[in-house]
């Protein structure tokens, strides 16, 4: 779904800059999941499963193109 947009942005920014921004976005997303899990009381193993699920969903949506 988002793959064409991701590819276009990567071409415009250049691979190095794109990967830098993507890495920051992924880190922020993982931090958000961790903060949520800490607030709700979800343990580390379940948190890691949520992060894996987010990665899988990103692939499905084409965000990791």
PyMOL commands that set and color helices and strands:
alter all, ss='L'
color gray80, all
select helices_A, chain A and resi 3-13+15-40+44-61
alter helices_A, ss='H'
color red, helices_A
deselect
rebuild
show_as cartoon
